[in-house]
Amino acid sequence: MAEHELAFVATNDLCAITRGRAMPLARLDLETGCGWVPANLGVGAFGTIVEGSPFDATGDLRLVPDPRSLTRIDGIAGRPPLTVLLADIAHTDGTAWACCPRTFLRRAVADLQEAGLQVAAAFEHEFMLVADAPPEPPMSLQAMLRTEPLGTDLVAVLAGAGLEPENWLAEYGRHQCEITVAAADPLTAADRAVLLRDIVRNLAHARGQQASFAPLLEPGAVGNGVHVHFSLRDTAGAPVMYDAARPGRLSAAAGSFAAGIIRHARALLAFTAASEVSYLRLAPHRWSATHAFLGDHNRESMLRLCPTVELGGRDPAGQLNLEFRAGDATANPWLALGVLIRAGLEGIRAQLPAPALVNGPVEALGEEDLRRAGIAKLPGSLPEALAALEEDPVVSGWFAPALLQVHRALKLDELRRLEGMDDAGKCRSYAGVY
């Protein structure tokens, strides 16, 4: 450790921006962390404290670092090493603050464990390297090589930081990349999502490039999603997702979990697709999602049953997982995974039947077919998603009233700033932030 190496104690806010304070690593007190104020939760994506936030100039909090989140980021040329610790926000006496996003996920995990279940999860990220150069062929070796040494450096930095990178590829869009990391417990998985985004942006910036995770960089272009993979385990860690005798090989518990997410999907999108441009991406024929349904081998389903590999005699029981596809990097990872767990838990508590599997394009189904199958259209805009959240007392009941108030104020502020802009202007507004 260098004499003046810094530590950054951080939270990730309702706009999915990592904020916090730096200090000499040698002076960091893990028990007390550093000071924070409630009003910081009301800082919007575009950098100002928004009108309508319930928090003013009063009050004091602490960012209390979680030692197990300690991550040393090193190996970025021209940048000093940095130790990042993700924190829970607490009152000065140590009691949890009701509006802390990380505490929201922590409590959702605890409630699921009380039901005898736990989740293994991973976040799959897409991003664009902003460049004027002609794009290379999608998903090609040529495209991957053109990013070098960024790809090799990124995998090395992520591995050194303990994020367990798995796949790195040139994706379908213009200068688009995808990076995946190994599954972990929910808190670790969401922590990795928080860290990965800033590591990618920092590495690109150090190389004179710009990496953007914004849902769309321009109208009509390929979008960037954040897909959340998850599977159920019992309290001993054994997989409970698989039942070969049931449709899709999805166990009764997993089917109920999926049904809970689908039942509350319209409200969940206020947290998983958290910007107006998110809904430009969630459109037909974009390999994203327009309706709340469970699909098998269907990349336009909101929830997708992922394939298993049985080559070489591998057991599918431990592989089966669900992929939630209606999210992006404007979503706070702790909240996104937290609402999925809570919605799934609601489905288990109500013993909801497993949703029907849809294999073909949902647009091919008529209104009567959709109604009969219980398939709801997802919100088509951020205002629609905010309205759906208000109309769903179950989802809104998971949150402290002050968190809902500041969340709404933040999103209404974004919408006011976008008034009068065309879609291209909206995309540009978010491209630099994310």
N, C-alpha and C positions, 0 to 999 in steps of 0.2 A: 504494500500500500504506500503510495506516494504521500509525502508529508502533508500536502494541502489538498488531498483528494476530497471531493465533495460527495455528500449524500443528498438525495432529493426525496423528501417525504411527500407522498402524493395521494390525491383522490382523483376519481374520474367523475365528472359532473353530469348533469342532466342533458347537456349538449354533447356528451361523449368526448370532452376535452380534458386532458390530464393536467391538473393544476396542483400546486403545492409550494413548498419552500425548500431551498437548499441550505446546507450548513456543512461545516467541516465534518467529515465522517468520524474523526476521532472525538468530536464533541457530541455526537448524537446520543441521546438518552432514549432507549427503546421503550421505557416505561411511560414517559411523559410526552414524547414526540415534540411537536411544535404547535404554536398558536394558529388558530383559524377563526373565522367569523361566519355567522349564519348568512350574511349578505352575499358571501362569495357564491352561494348556490344560485343566486339570481343574476349572475353574469352570463349574458347571452353568447350565442355562437359568434356574433360579430363584435364582441368585446366591451359591451356596456351593461351596467346594471339596469334591468328592464323595469318598466312601470308595471305595477300590479303585484310585484313580489311582496310576500308578507314580511320580509326581513328588511330591517332598516340599519341605522348606524349603531344599534345597541347589541349587546350579547357577545360572548366569547366561547370558543370551542377549542378542542385539541384534535390534531391529526395524530392518532396513536398508531404507530407502525406495527404491522404484523411481521414478526421476525421471519416467519416461514416464507414470506413474499420477497425477502431480500434477493435482489438481482443485480449482479455486477455486469455492466455493459462495457465491453472493451473490444479492441480490435478494429475500430473505425479510424481509418487514416486521418490524421490531422485533428482528431478529437480526443481529449483526455478520457480516461476511464471514469465511469460514474456509477455509483451504487444507488439504486432506486428501491425504496420500500413503499409498498402500497399500504394505505392506512384505513382504519375505521374512524369515523368522525364521532367524537364523544364529548360530553359536557366536561367541564373542568374537574368534576369529582369522579370522572371515569365512567359514569353511566352512559349508555348508548344514546345517541341523538336519533330521534325518530325519522329524520329525513336523510340519513346516511345511505347512499345506494349500495355500498358493500354490505352493510348490516342487513339490508333488505334481502339480499341473496343468502346471507348466512342464516337468517331466520327461516327462509323457505326450505333450505336444505335440512334444518333441524326438524321442521314439521314433517317433511317427507320421511325422515328417519324414524319418527314416532309411528309412522304407518308401516314400518318394517321394510322400507325401500331406500335405495340411494341411486344416484345417477353418475355415470361416467360421461364426460362431454368433451367436445373439441369444436373450435371455431375455424372455419375455412374462409380465408380472406382473398378478395380480388382487389387489385389496384392498378392504376395507370401511371406509366412514366410519361410525363407531359413533354412532348417533343414534336417538332415540325417535320422531322425526317419521314420519308415514306415507310409505311409499316412493312414488316417482314411477313411471310406466309404464316397464318395462325397455327399455333401449337406445333411449330416446326423446330427442328434442331437449329436451323438457321436463325430463327427468331430468338431462341434461347442464347445462342452464342453471341448475338449482337448486344445482349445485356451485360455480357461479361466485362470485367470481373464482378459486377454487382451481385449476380446470383450466387456465385461461390462465396463471396464475402458475406452476404446476408446469411446463408446457411451456417457459415462458421461463427458469425456473431451470435446468432440465435442459439446454436449449440453450446457455445461458451457461456451464454447467459442461463442455460438450463431449460430452454423452451422446447427442446426435443423436436426440431424440424423434421418433417417426413417427406413432403413433396414440394418441388419447385418447378414451375412450368410457365412457358409463354402461353397465354390464354388466347381466346378467340378475338377479342377486341383489339383496336389499334394501340400498340405498345402496352398491352395489358398483361399483367402477371398474376399468378396465383401462388400462395404459400399456405401450406397446412402444417400443423403441429400435432403431436401425439395427444390422445385422449387422457384426461386426468379427472380428479374430483372436481365438482362444479366451481369451487372458489379458485382453485389453481387454474382451471380452464379459462375462466373469465379474467383472472389476473394476467394470464398469458396474452389474451386478446388485447387488453389495455396496453401492455408493454410492446407487443409486436408492432402495432401501428406507429408508435413513436420511434421505435428502432428503425423501421423501414424508412420513414420520412427523414430521420437524422442521417442514415447511411446515404440515401440519395442526395441530400443537401451537401454532404461532405464531398460528393463527387461532382458537384455543380449541376445536379439534376433536381427535378421536382417530382415527387411521388404523391399521387392523390387517391384517396379512398372514397371520394365523393360518389354518390350513387350514379350520377351521370355528369360527364364533362361537357357534353353538348347534346341537344335534342336529336333523337334518331340514332345516336351512337349506341354501342354496346354498353351496358351498365355494369357497375361494380356491386356485387352482393356480398353479404357475410352470411354464410350458411352455418347453422348450429346443428351439430350432430350429437345425439345423446342416446344412451341405452340404460336400461334399468338393471339394477343388481339388488340382491337381498342384503341384509345387514352383514353377512359374512363375506360379501363380495362376489357371490356366485351369480351368473347371468340368469335373469328371469324374463327375458324378452321373447324367447323362442318357444313355439309349440307347433310341431310339424303337422298336427291334426287340424289346425285352424286356418282360416283364410289368410293368405299372406304369411303363414307360419308365425303370426303375431299372437302372443299369449293373451289371456283374458285381461290381465293387469295392464299389459302394454296397450291393448286395445282401448281400455277405459282411459288410460293416460292420454292417448291420442285424441279420443273423443272429447275430453275436457278442453284440450287446446283448440280443437275445431269449434266447440260450442262458444268459446270466448274470443275467437280469433279477431273479430272486428275491433274489439276494445284493445287487444294486445298490440295491434299495429301502432297505436299511439306511442308505444315505447320501442318497438322493434324497427319501425320504418318512420323515423322521427323528424323528417323534414318534408317540405313540400315537393322537392325534386325526387324524393323516394318514390312518389306515386307516378312520376313520369316513367320510372323503371318498371314498376309493377303494372305492366300492360300486356295485352295479348301478344303472343309470338316473340316474347323476349326471353323465354326460358326462365321466367320468374314466377309470379303467382298473381292471379286475379280473383280466385275463388278459394273458399276454405274447404278443402277436401284432402283425403288421404290417397296418394297415388302409388302404384307399383310400377317401377320402371318408367316413371313419368316426371320429367324435369320441369313441367309447368304446374305441378301440384304444390300446394303450400306446405304439406307434410309429405315426404317421400320415404317409402320403404327402400332402404339401400340394399344393393345386392350383396350376397355373401359369396365367398370363394371356397369351393370344395376341392380344388385341385390338390393332388398329393394327399388326399384323405383328410383334409382339414375340416374341423368340426364347425358347422355353421352356427351352432347355438351361442357361442361366445362372440360372434361377429355381428349379429343382426342389430341394426340401429336405425333410428329415424332421423331424418334431416329436415329441419325447419328452414324454408327458403325465402320467407318474406321479411328479411332483415337486411340491414346495411350498416355501414360504419358511422352513421349519424346516431346510432343507438348506443347507449351505455351498456357494455357487456354484462355488468352485474345485474342491471335491471332486466335486460333482454332474457338472460337465462333464468333469472328469478321469476319472471312472469310465466315463462314456459313451465317451470316446475310447479308453480302454484296452480296454474290452469290444469295441468295433468293430475295433480293431487285432487282437485275438485272432481275430475272425472272418476278417479278411483273411489273417492268417498261416496259418490252417487252411483257407483257400479254401472256406469254408462256402457251400453253395448258398443263394440268396436265399429268404427265407421266403415261404410262400404268402400271397396277399393275401386278407383277410377283409373283405367289404363289409357284411354284415348283422350283427345283434346276436349276440354270441358266446353269450349265454344260450340262443339257439335251437338251439345245437349240443349233441348228446348227448355223454356221456362217451366213447363209442367214436370219435365224430367228432373230438373234441378230441385224443384220444390219437393217432389216425391223422395228424392235422395237426401234431402236435408242439406243441400249445398248452398251456402250463402255467398253472395258477392262481397268481396273485400272492399273496404273504403277506397274511393278513387282519388282522394285528396287528403291533406293533413286536417283541414277543418272537419271532414267526414269522420276521420279517425278520432279526433278529439270529442266529437259529438257521441260517437259510439262508446267511448270511455265513460262519458257522463251518464249514458243510458244503461250501463252495465253495473249494477250495484255490487256484484260479486267482485269484479276486478277493481273498481274504485275503492272497495272496502279493504283491500290489502294495504292501502297506503295511508300514511298520516295526512290529514287534511291540508297541512301547510305544504307538504311535498306536492300534492295535486295542484294547489294554488300556484306555486312557483313554476311548476312544469307548464301549466296552461299559460301563465304570463310569458314565459320564455318562448313558447311556440307562437303565441299571438304577436309577439314582438317580431319574430322572424317573418310572419305573414305580412305585417305592416311594411316591413322593409322591402318586401318583394312586390308590393302593389305597383301596378303600372309597367312592370317588367315583362318582356316576352320570355318564353321558355329558355332561350339562349342566355339571357341575362341572369335568370334564376340559377342556371347551371354554373355560370361563371362565378356567381356570388359564393356558392358552396365549395367550388373546386379548390380555392386557395385555403379555406378553413380546414378541410378534411384531407 
